[in-house]
Amino acid sequence: DAGRAPPRGPVETTLASLWARLLGTPAISRDDNFFTLGGDSLLATKLIAAIQRELSAPVSLRHLLGAPTLAELAALVEIRSPAGDPELVDEGVV
């Protein structure tokens, strides 16, 4: 449907693939919320580890809670990736 915008760009596409694998959901839209789709604390921990491994972005559970949609999380990952601003890296990274 028109309200289901597909992922845009490489970070959103990678995150959508991770979400699909963890959540068992074949199609992820930009506005989907990880927790609404069935994500729980265990899956969130697995997602954070996968993001750190595959995208080299230091994100934490707190970040995911604050940016639970695919588009929001992708924007955060882009900022926190090694190519982003190193001043934004903070304590509490999983």
RORO-305995 format. One record per residue (C-alpha): residue in three letters; x, y, z; residue number from 1. Coordinates in steps of 0.02 Angstrom, whole numbers. Layout:
<recs>
+------+--------+--------+--------+------+
! resn !   east !  north !     up ! resi !
+------+--------+--------+--------+------+
!  ala !      X !      Y !      Z !  NUM !
...
+------+--------+--------+--------+------+
</recs>
This chain:
<recs>
+------+--------+--------+--------+------+
! resn !   east !  north !     up ! resi !
+------+--------+--------+--------+------+
!  asp !      0 !      0 !      0 !    1 !
!  ala !     49 !    182 !    -22 !    2 !
!  gly !     93 !    203 !    162 !    3 !
!  arg !    230 !     71 !    154 !    4 !
!  ala !    383 !    159 !     86 !    5 !
!  pro !    525 !     39 !     44 !    6 !
!  pro !    698 !     62 !    121 !    7 !
!  arg !    807 !    196 !     40 !    8 !
!  gly !    994 !    190 !     27 !    9 !
!  pro !   1121 !     60 !     82 !   10 !
!  val !   1102 !     83 !    271 !   11 !
!  glu !    912 !     67 !    270 !   12 !
!  thr !    925 !    -82 !    152 !   13 !
!  thr !   1051 !   -169 !    265 !   14 !
!  leu !    948 !   -133 !    420 !   15 !
!  ala !    789 !   -195 !    335 !   16 !
!  ser !    878 !   -357 !    294 !   17 !
!  leu !    934 !   -377 !    475 !   18 !
!  trp !    758 !   -340 !    539 !   19 !
!  ala !    680 !   -462 !    415 !   20 !
!  arg !    799 !   -600 !    469 !   21 !
!  leu !    774 !   -569 !    656 !   22 !
!  leu !    587 !   -537 !    652 !   23 !
!  gly !    540 !   -663 !    517 !   24 !
!  thr !    455 !   -524 !    418 !   25 !
!  pro !    489 !   -523 !    231 !   26 !
!  ala !    448 !   -341 !    191 !   27 !
!  ile !    506 !   -198 !    302 !   28 !
!  ser !    454 !    -18 !    266 !   29 !
!  arg !    543 !    143 !    317 !   30 !
!  asp !    408 !    182 !    444 !   31 !
!  asp !    400 !     11 !    526 !   32 !
!  asn !    437 !      7 !    712 !   33 !
!  phe !    553 !   -133 !    770 !   34 !
!  phe !    452 !   -163 !    928 !   35 !
!  thr !    281 !   -153 !    845 !   36 !
!  leu !    338 !   -288 !    724 !   37 !
!  gly !    374 !   -404 !    870 !   38 !
!  gly !    548 !   -353 !    925 !   39 !
!  asp !    585 !   -386 !   1108 !   40 !
!  ser !    738 !   -359 !   1218 !   41 !
!  leu !    825 !   -518 !   1160 !   42 !
!  leu !    799 !   -478 !    976 !   43 !
!  ala !    850 !   -297 !   1008 !   44 !
!  thr !   1014 !   -358 !   1083 !   45 !
!  lys !   1044 !   -469 !    932 !   46 !
!  leu !   1004 !   -323 !    816 !   47 !
!  ile !   1126 !   -208 !    905 !   48 !
!  ala !   1264 !   -339 !    890 !   49 !
!  ala !   1225 !   -363 !    705 !   50 !
!  ile !   1229 !   -175 !    673 !   51 !
!  gln !   1397 !   -161 !    759 !   52 !
!  arg !   1464 !   -310 !    660 !   53 !
!  glu !   1394 !   -269 !    488 !   54 !
!  leu !   1390 !    -78 !    490 !   55 !
!  ser !   1527 !    -41 !    618 !   56 !
!  ala !   1411 !     82 !    705 !   57 !
!  pro !   1422 !     96 !    895 !   58 !
!  val !   1238 !     96 !    941 !   59 !
!  ser !   1156 !     39 !   1102 !   60 !
!  leu !    986 !    -22 !   1157 !   61 !
!  arg !    951 !    154 !   1217 !   62 !
!  his !    978 !    217 !   1040 !   63 !
!  leu !    859 !     87 !    969 !   64 !
!  leu !    727 !    134 !   1098 !   65 !
!  gly !    744 !    317 !   1046 !   66 !
!  ala !    743 !    279 !    860 !   67 !
!  pro !    632 !    126 !    838 !   68 !
!  thr !    580 !    150 !    656 !   69 !
!  leu !    688 !     93 !    513 !   70 !
!  ala !    713 !    270 !    446 !   71 !
!  glu !    755 !    341 !    619 !   72 !
!  leu !    877 !    202 !    659 !   73 !
!  ala !    961 !    216 !    489 !   74 !
!  ala !    988 !    403 !    515 !   75 !
!  leu !   1064 !    368 !    685 !   76 !
!  val !   1176 !    230 !    617 !   77 !
!  glu !   1238 !    346 !    480 !   78 !
!  ile !   1282 !    480 !    608 !   79 !
!  arg !   1368 !    356 !    723 !   80 !
!  ser !   1463 !    258 !    591 !   81 !
!  pro !   1653 !    280 !    581 !   82 !
!  ala !   1628 !    404 !    439 !   83 !
!  gly !   1512 !    507 !    550 !   84 !
!  asp !   1557 !    634 !    683 !   85 !
!  pro !   1671 !    554 !    816 !   86 !
!  glu !   1611 !    681 !    944 !   87 !
!  leu !   1442 !    595 !    944 !   88 !
!  val !   1508 !    430 !   1013 !   89 !
!  asp !   1457 !    416 !   1194 !   90 !
!  glu !   1468 !    297 !   1341 !   91 !
!  gly !   1351 !    151 !   1365 !   92 !
!  val !   1381 !     69 !   1197 !   93 !
!  val !   1333 !   -114 !   1200 !   94 !
+------+--------+--------+--------+------+
</recs>
